[in-house]
Amino acid sequence: MSRCYNFSAGPAVLPLEVLQKAQDELVDWQGSGMSVMEMSHRGKEYTSIHENAIRNLRTLMNIPDNYKVLFLQGGASTQFAMVPLNLFSQARKADYINTGAWSKKAIAEAKRYGTVKVIASSEDKNFSYIPEFDPSMISPDADYVHITTNNTIYGTVWPSIPDTGSKPLVADMSSNILSQEYDVSKFGLIYAGAQKNIGPAGLTIVIIREDLIGKALDITPTMLNYETHAKENSLYNTPPCYSIYMAGLVFEWLLAKGGVAAMHKENVAKANLLYDYLDRSKLFKGTVEKRSRSIMNIPFVTGSEELDAKFISEAAKRGLKTLKGHRSVGGMRASLYNAMPIEGVQALVDFMEEFEKANA
Ligand SMILES: *Cc1c(COP(=O)(O)O)cnc(C)c1O
């Protein structure tokens, strides 16, 4: 077996221990004589997998009792529509903060169902920072306020959670859920596609305050109504059972590692290793303002497209893979999700130093 260090932004690296456990259980899950992929989603075996995953996520994120955890499909992109369909309950107006490509997609989708006001944006500097936010910016009649906590493509993160007072704060947490502690009670709704920091693609997690359920617009399709899934504990129809099983294994792995606080400490150490090098390198530099730097996705450039390409191809030969940046930033991007071990970041920095010397 040979495993590389995979810096992909998503789908992304999973913990080796989790993959090995899944391998062990693949053809015969715990004496059931069948794979999790072959089980009825209403049987007692799958029910225990489903319930454990929900319970462990509640523990990891310290989710208050008045919030529901939903296991949905359709990716974070489907949430761009579900959020307005379900939360445009009064004025059919919402405030969005535009911090990158994913925020823009969320804005475009919400505009189909109501009025969207972009109350802050960092588009003027290619989304290289998180804009200032003040509660006075919020529209008095907004049904909710939407942010993207971590911007996967640009490598920025909100340094603190904006205070939206009585307005429900909705957060796309796809690329940094479970990477640091968040006070769930500060949010009305959190959503995340699983394939960045949780598990395989196919599962979308929604954490929603109960009072926001049951007020969807009349045109809302049954499957896009949070109430449908909340009432049936995400078993209205067949859920993405195998992805939920894998996510459940990741939750167990996180608990064994000491939970989100312990993970955050490790993530900061990993990110600092790379940022410290970027700050002293004469060849490579980060593209994000220091106060907005993400610990999950770290873009960097040499300033020469030719050198960038050479770096990416030589790194891949050393087993440091998927370092190519998104086309809207260029250069490189290292995604350091929970499952990336610190040894992987050290190997990357060592190779960057070597490359810098050879190309000085
Ligand atoms: C990847 C990503 C998305 C899109 O997720 P899908 O599950 O592919 O729809 C949305 N928002 C953020 C912040 C992302 O990183």
The ligand as an SDF file (V2000), in Angstrom:
LIG
                    3D

 15 15  0  0  0  0  0  0  0  0999 V2000
  -17.4360   22.8510   -1.9100 C   0  0  0  0  0  0  0  0  0  0  0  0
  -18.2570   23.9620   -1.3880 C   0  0  0  0  0  0  0  0  0  0  0  0
  -19.5990   24.1390   -1.7890 C   0  0  0  0  0  0  0  0  0  0  0  0
  -20.2660   23.2470   -2.8170 C   0  0  0  0  0  0  0  0  0  0  0  0
  -20.5010   22.0170   -2.2670 O   0  0  0  0  0  0  0  0  0  0  0  0
  -21.2700   20.8520   -3.0660 P   0  0  0  0  0  0  0  0  0  0  0  0
  -21.4650   19.8510   -1.9790 O   0  0  0  0  0  0  0  0  0  0  0  0
  -20.3660   20.4020   -4.1590 O   0  0  0  0  0  0  0  0  0  0  0  0
  -22.5380   21.4150   -3.5750 O   0  0  0  0  0  0  0  0  0  0  0  0
  -20.3130   25.1690   -1.2210 C   0  0  0  0  0  0  0  0  0  0  0  0
  -19.7600   25.9880   -0.3190 N   0  0  0  0  0  0  0  0  0  0  0  0
  -18.4820   25.8540    0.0900 C   0  0  0  0  0  0  0  0  0  0  0  0
  -17.9310   26.7910    1.1050 C   0  0  0  0  0  0  0  0  0  0  0  0
  -17.6910   24.8390   -0.4350 C   0  0  0  0  0  0  0  0  0  0  0  0
  -16.4190   24.6970   -0.0350 O   0  0  0  0  0  0  0  0  0  0  0  0
  1  2  1  0
  2  3  1  0
  2 14  2  0
  3  4  1  0
  3 10  2  0
  4  5  1  0
  5  6  1  0
  6  7  2  0
  6  8  1  0
  6  9  1  0
 10 11  1  0
 11 12  2  0
 12 13  1  0
 12 14  1  0
 14 15  1  0
M  END
$$$$
